[in-house]
Amino acid sequence: MFDFVSKYDVVGAFWTTVQLTLLSAVGSLVWGTLLAAMRVGPVPLMRGFGTAYVNIVRNIPLTVIILFASLGLRDTLRITLGSDQVDTSSFRLAVLGLVVYTSAFVCEAIRSGINTVPVGQAEAARAIGLSFPQVLGLVVLPQAFRAAVGPLTNVLIALTKNTTVAAAIGVAEAALLMKEMLENEAQLLLISAVIAFGFCCLTLPTGLILGWVGKKVAVKR
């Protein structure tokens, strides 16, 4: 019944999905953390930039961002991110688009974790002479990350599913393979079941493992 699957590189497509997820997750965590630091920082200009970025990007559809990365950056501005090969360039631009979009949600997840840290701890750190970056890096963020594991897990799962949008610019991940399979095979339900099962294999263990990690590292107050 599933003989048609052997005709297609299902494992390779999902490996591309995994690569998109991991690279985008790392980039989003770094940029999202910087945005969160801006939003809680003492500089009004940086606070304004962080707030504007989050509010604007969260209200733009991911498809628009991904298409702009391809049509706007590559086709119009000739920004290929160091590769003249269309497939490689599309992959890198998809990662960039996913980072731009997902980092807004990572920022809010981390900021929610920052809000769980008692204000007295930051005030005590400043009282002993620590600068704002030191207070943030040594006192606040370590506790904020522990409190934000749950929200960040939800963002990671959403990111895994959002990688399907990369098919719009020709990235050979699971959604593009599904489109190809549907065009060539008269097996709508079985193809959908295979792709859905693949995503369940990626997201369910992620949720279970990180949920367990969140409980283990949670700050007891």
C-alpha angles and dihedrals in degrees: 000000000000096000091117090067091072089065092065136058096243093157092051092050092052090045087058088050090052091049091049090049097048097044092044091046093054093046092045092049092052096044093038091053091051090049091050090051089052092050094054096035127111096241111095094205092054092044089052093049093049093048094047093047094052095044094046100042095045089057096050116088112247090232090061091052093048093047091048089053089056105033098029104037102030105028099034106025095028092231105154100163094240101312132096092192111100095218094050093043092050091050093051093045090049089053090049092050092048091049092050091051102037096045089069090061092042088053092056092045091053092043089055087054091049089054090059092061110095112250090227091068093057091045091051091050091051090047091061091052105265117150122233094262089050093048090049097044100039104032114016108034097048089057093038092056091051091052093044099054091101097051091042089053090056090049091050092051090048089049091053090055093041091060086080088076088068087075087075090073096039103265106158098234131130098287093052090049090050090053090051092047092049090051093052104033132054092219106105098156096042094047091048090049092052094050093043090050090051092054091046088055089055101041105035096057089044092055094045096046097044091043088057091046091050091055093047096050098037113130111244110224 
